[in-house]
């Protein structure tokens, strides 16, 4: 029931933000009518999203905030399953509270998540230089770049020592090339090994994978399913496989 309530709230928040993007301003009454919710729920949603910096709370309604001009370096037409990944990123971003911190690893979904978080009051910790550069260029104030040896092929820095990783985060977001009932798989062993050391730096691990990665064993096992707190994937996912994951005790949200 708790998971269902959380999912319903996130869906409602996404719809509200979409409506604000289309209209610029909505009164409390218009929000109530559009989402079929009570006045108390409407005001609670406005307050929560205002605290996250995702809208501007007004006396009798809400106003859209000006979005960042952040554009991922990777051209959008080069990103596979772009629409699904954008939905996944938006849902993931909604889980980040005001004044929280998050580790973002590398990949196209992380770039899209960075887009959704840009200019919010969230500290972003990353070793993915394209993401770090874009955040800085778009005036995101709280960026931590992890040091280490530069890996040109993946555009990341890889730390060879745990002593260089003196930080902590509320959430670690990562992705992979495959996700099965055994866990999350990655193909680059050097990067996977480096990222495994980050797991203990975060209170929660959230995996973002589009539906094409589900039920696929590719590369090395990065982490077992029992270590994953939440999986976010698209509504296109096979219902039977989602049921299998939930039966094994992992939370799954569909974007």
Buried (B, 14 or more C-beta within 10 A) or exposed (E): EEEEEBBEBBBBBBBBBEBBEEEEEBBBEBBBEBBEBEEEBBBEBBEBBBBBBBBBBBEEBBBBBEEBEBEBEBEEEEBEBBEBBBBBBBBBBBBBBEEBBBBBBBBBBBBBBBBBBBBBBBBBBBBBBBBBBBBEEBEBEBBBBBEBEEBEEBBBBBBEEEEEBEBEBBBBBBBBBBBBEBBBBBEBEEBBEBBEEBBEBBEBBBBBBBBBBBBBEEBBBBBEBEEBBBBBBBEBBEEEBBEBBEEEEBBBBBB
